[in-house]
Amino acid sequence: MASNLVSEVRNLQRRRSRRRRGLAVAEGVRLVEEALAAGVPLKGALASPTLQQSPRGSALLESLASHAVAVEQIPERECARLADTDSPQGILALIDPPRWTLADIRPASGAPVLVLDGVQDPGNVGTLLRTAFALGSPGAILLKGTADPAHPKVMRAGMGATYRLPTAAAQDGELSGWVAKHEVTVWTAAAEGAALGRLTPPERLALVVGNEGIGARPFVRSLAGQQVAIPLARGAESLNVAVAAGIVLYEVQRGS
């Protein structure tokens, strides 16, 4: 019979369960280390014999014990069934991730807020959040159709950014209200936009990146005062959404 912790980890593989419980699973040594470092509450952890085979894994077990986190030992086979990765590192932790709202995301001069509109690929979403955090963004707003920030692949690609970057889901009306309240200028990344190098960044900016295939939705584009593009070499069709966002965020900061 599966333990309560094993059953909970298994249930949290479904988005509906994550939303209902408000919990998530951190898999792998790095993500659990980052959770501890960020002060994210851990509700328990599952560890297989693999974890103790490396000095870093042993140190993590000691750190979990020092934080009074209960660790349940499970067989390698059970760990492999629960893991989202092909090569599990022997640790899965049940975490209580931060809960932010739009009120926690406050625009700052020279530091654009990132808005994700229907970005579906979890790896892209995680990389976008990691990039935004690394470049000093005050936060990220996730619109409908965007991958769940507590998705295992989002968390792994985020490399701990999901613990630290204020990130809030919003409906379209909530976004427009936030834009008006904070007097934010909206830019949308689009291939047909003005060349990035020719634009002067506004003091308060929200950068929208849209769906990997169709871009931002018409409503979101209607909020934008400017569409912006990165000039590409002849024959190059487009950039990955996370790469494009990173370039624009960096250039905006440099030009502010």
C-alpha positions as CSV (number, residue, x, y, z in Angstrom):
1,M,0.0,0.0,0.0
2,A,1.3,3.4,-0.9
3,S,2.1,5.8,1.9
4,N,0.3,9.1,2.2
5,L,3.3,11.1,0.9
6,V,3.7,8.8,-2.1
7,S,0.0,9.1,-2.9
8,E,0.2,12.9,-2.6
9,V,3.2,13.2,-4.9
10,R,1.4,11.0,-7.4
11,N,-1.8,13.1,-7.3
12,L,0.2,16.3,-7.8
13,Q,1.3,15.1,-11.2
14,R,-2.1,16.4,-12.3
15,R,-2.7,20.2,-12.7
16,R,-6.1,20.0,-11.2
17,S,-4.7,18.5,-8.0
18,R,-2.0,21.1,-7.8
19,R,-4.6,23.9,-8.1
20,R,-6.9,22.3,-5.5
21,R,-4.1,21.6,-3.0
22,G,-1.9,24.6,-3.7
23,L,1.1,22.3,-3.5
24,A,3.8,21.2,-6.0
25,V,6.6,18.6,-6.3
26,A,10.2,19.6,-6.5
27,E,12.3,16.9,-8.2
28,G,16.0,16.7,-8.2
29,V,18.8,17.8,-5.9
30,R,19.1,21.4,-7.3
31,L,15.4,22.2,-7.0
32,V,15.2,20.9,-3.5
33,E,18.3,22.8,-2.5
34,E,16.9,26.0,-4.0
35,A,13.6,25.5,-2.2
36,L,15.5,25.3,1.1
37,A,17.6,28.3,0.3
38,A,14.5,30.4,-0.7
39,G,12.7,29.4,2.5
40,V,9.9,27.6,0.7
41,P,8.1,25.3,3.2
42,L,8.6,21.6,2.6
43,K,5.9,19.2,3.6
44,G,8.0,16.1,3.3
45,A,10.4,14.3,0.9
46,L,10.8,11.0,-0.8
47,A,14.4,9.7,-1.2
48,S,15.8,6.6,-2.9
49,P,19.2,4.9,-2.2
50,T,20.6,6.8,-5.2
51,L,20.6,10.1,-3.3
52,Q,23.1,8.9,-0.7
53,Q,25.6,7.8,-3.4
54,S,26.9,11.3,-3.9
55,P,28.4,13.8,-1.4
56,R,25.9,16.4,-2.6
57,G,23.0,14.1,-2.1
58,S,24.2,13.2,1.4
59,A,24.6,16.9,2.2
60,L,21.0,17.5,1.1
61,L,19.7,14.8,3.4
62,E,21.5,16.4,6.3
63,S,20.1,19.8,5.3
64,L,16.6,18.4,5.2
65,A,17.1,16.9,8.6
66,S,18.3,20.2,10.0
67,H,15.2,21.8,8.7
68,A,13.0,19.2,10.3
69,V,11.7,17.9,7.0
70,A,10.5,14.3,7.2
71,V,12.2,12.1,4.6
72,E,10.6,8.8,3.6
73,Q,12.9,6.2,2.0
74,I,11.5,4.5,-1.1
75,P,12.9,1.9,-3.5
76,E,14.5,3.0,-6.8
77,R,11.7,1.5,-8.8
78,E,9.1,3.5,-7.0
79,C,11.1,6.7,-7.4
80,A,11.4,6.0,-11.1
81,R,7.6,5.7,-11.4
82,L,7.0,8.9,-9.5
83,A,9.7,10.9,-11.3
84,D,9.0,13.2,-14.2
85,T,12.6,12.8,-15.5
86,D,14.2,9.9,-17.4
87,S,17.2,9.8,-15.0
88,P,15.8,10.5,-11.4
89,Q,18.3,11.9,-8.9
90,G,16.6,10.1,-6.0
91,I,14.7,13.0,-4.4
92,L,11.2,14.4,-4.7
93,A,10.0,16.9,-2.2
94,L,6.4,18.1,-1.5
95,I,6.6,21.9,-1.4
96,D,4.2,24.8,-0.6
97,P,5.2,27.3,-3.3
98,P,4.8,31.0,-2.9
99,R,1.4,32.5,-3.7
100,W,1.5,35.9,-5.3
101,T,-1.2,38.1,-6.8
102,L,-1.1,41.0,-9.2
103,A,-0.8,43.3,-6.2
104,D,2.7,41.8,-5.6
105,I,3.9,42.8,-9.0
106,R,4.9,46.5,-9.0
107,P,6.5,48.0,-12.1
108,A,9.9,49.6,-11.7
109,S,11.9,52.0,-13.8
110,G,14.1,50.1,-16.3
111,A,12.9,46.7,-15.2
112,P,10.1,45.4,-17.4
113,V,7.4,43.1,-16.1
114,L,7.1,40.0,-18.3
115,V,3.6,39.0,-19.5
116,L,3.1,35.5,-21.0
117,D,0.1,35.1,-23.2
118,G,-0.7,31.5,-24.0
119,V,2.9,30.3,-23.9
120,Q,2.2,26.6,-23.8
121,D,5.5,24.8,-23.6
122,P,6.5,24.2,-20.0
123,G,10.2,24.4,-20.8
124,N,9.7,27.8,-22.5
125,V,7.7,29.1,-19.5
126,G,10.4,27.9,-17.0
127,T,13.2,29.5,-19.1
128,L,11.2,32.7,-19.4
129,L,10.7,32.9,-15.6
130,R,14.4,32.1,-15.0
131,T,15.5,34.8,-17.5
132,A,13.1,37.4,-16.1
133,F,14.4,36.8,-12.6
134,A,18.0,36.9,-13.7
135,L,17.5,40.2,-15.5
136,G,15.8,41.9,-12.6
137,S,12.2,41.8,-13.7
138,P,9.8,42.8,-10.9
139,G,7.6,39.8,-11.8
140,A,5.7,37.9,-14.4
141,I,2.0,37.8,-15.3
142,L,0.6,34.6,-16.8
143,L,-2.5,34.9,-19.0
144,K,-4.8,32.1,-20.1
145,G,-3.3,29.2,-22.0
146,T,0.1,29.6,-20.4
147,A,1.6,26.5,-18.8
148,D,1.2,26.0,-15.1
149,P,4.1,27.5,-13.2
150,A,4.0,24.5,-10.8
151,H,4.4,22.0,-13.7
152,P,7.5,19.9,-13.1
153,K,9.1,20.9,-16.4
154,V,8.4,24.6,-15.7
155,M,10.1,24.3,-12.3
156,R,13.1,22.4,-13.6
157,A,13.6,24.9,-16.4
158,G,13.2,27.7,-14.0
159,M,16.0,26.5,-11.8
160,G,14.6,28.0,-8.7
161,A,13.2,31.2,-10.2
162,T,9.7,30.0,-9.5
163,Y,10.5,30.3,-5.8
164,R,11.7,33.9,-6.0
165,L,10.1,35.8,-9.0
166,P,6.6,37.1,-8.1
167,T,4.4,35.3,-10.6
168,A,0.6,35.8,-10.8
169,A,-2.1,34.4,-13.1
170,A,-4.5,37.0,-14.4
171,Q,-7.6,37.3,-16.6
172,D,-7.7,39.7,-19.5
173,G,-9.7,42.3,-17.5
174,E,-7.4,42.1,-14.6
175,L,-4.4,42.7,-16.8
176,S,-6.0,45.8,-18.3
177,G,-6.9,47.1,-14.9
178,W,-3.3,46.6,-13.7
179,V,-1.9,48.4,-16.7
180,A,-4.2,51.4,-16.1
181,K,-3.6,51.5,-12.4
182,H,0.2,51.5,-12.7
183,E,0.3,53.6,-15.9
184,V,2.3,50.9,-17.6
185,T,3.3,51.0,-21.3
186,V,2.8,47.7,-23.0
187,W,5.1,46.3,-25.7
188,T,4.3,43.2,-27.6
189,A,7.0,41.1,-29.2
190,A,6.1,40.5,-32.9
191,A,7.9,39.8,-36.1
192,E,6.3,42.7,-37.8
193,G,7.1,45.2,-35.0
194,A,9.5,48.1,-35.0
195,A,13.2,47.3,-34.7
196,L,14.2,47.2,-31.0
197,G,17.2,49.3,-31.4
198,R,15.2,52.3,-32.7
199,L,12.9,52.5,-29.7
200,T,13.3,54.4,-26.4
201,P,12.1,52.3,-23.5
202,P,9.4,53.9,-21.4
203,E,9.9,54.2,-17.6
204,R,7.3,51.6,-16.8
205,L,7.1,48.7,-19.2
206,A,5.3,45.4,-19.6
207,L,6.7,43.1,-22.3
208,V,4.2,40.6,-23.7
209,V,5.4,37.4,-25.4
210,G,2.7,35.3,-27.0
211,N,2.0,31.8,-28.0
212,E,4.8,30.0,-29.8
213,G,2.7,29.5,-32.9
214,I,0.3,32.5,-33.2
215,G,1.8,35.1,-30.9
216,A,-0.3,37.3,-28.6
217,R,-4.1,37.4,-28.8
218,P,-5.9,40.4,-30.4
219,F,-7.1,41.6,-27.0
220,V,-3.6,41.6,-25.5
221,R,-2.2,43.3,-28.7
222,S,-4.9,46.0,-28.3
223,L,-3.3,47.0,-25.0
224,A,0.1,47.5,-26.6
225,G,1.4,50.9,-27.4
226,Q,4.1,49.3,-29.5
227,Q,5.0,46.1,-31.3
228,V,8.7,45.4,-31.1
229,A,10.9,43.1,-33.2
230,I,14.5,41.9,-33.1
231,P,16.2,42.3,-36.5
232,L,17.3,38.9,-37.7
233,A,19.8,37.8,-40.4
234,R,18.5,37.2,-43.9
235,G,16.8,33.8,-44.1
236,A,16.2,33.5,-40.3
237,E,12.5,33.2,-39.7
238,S,12.2,33.6,-35.9
239,L,13.7,33.1,-32.5
240,N,12.6,30.8,-29.6
241,V,10.2,32.8,-27.4
242,A,12.4,32.6,-24.4
243,V,15.5,33.7,-26.3
244,A,13.6,36.6,-27.8
245,A,12.3,37.8,-24.5
246,G,15.8,37.6,-22.9
247,I,17.2,39.8,-25.7
248,V,14.5,42.4,-25.3
249,L,14.6,42.5,-21.5
250,Y,18.4,42.9,-21.6
251,E,18.3,45.7,-24.3
252,V,15.5,47.5,-22.5
253,Q,17.6,47.5,-19.3
254,R,20.7,48.6,-21.1
255,G,18.9,51.4,-22.8
256,S,17.1,52.8,-19.8
